[in-house]
Amino acid sequence: MPSEQRQGLPVDHRAELYALGATLYRLLTGRTRTSGPPGAHRAGIPRPSTPA
């Protein structure tokens, strides 16, 4: 599931292209794009504020 969809935001074709690229990378190399715990690659990226 794209992170945008998980957050309840609209999803467009870019999420599908990213997922395809990540899948192909995993199939060709046998490893994921990132190493470490889930979400580690997003450290320092501020989370969007939720409307009140």
Buried (B, 14 or more C-beta within 10 A) or exposed (E): EBEBEEEEEEBEEEBEEEEEEEEEEEEEEEEEEEEEEEEEEEEEEEEEEEEE
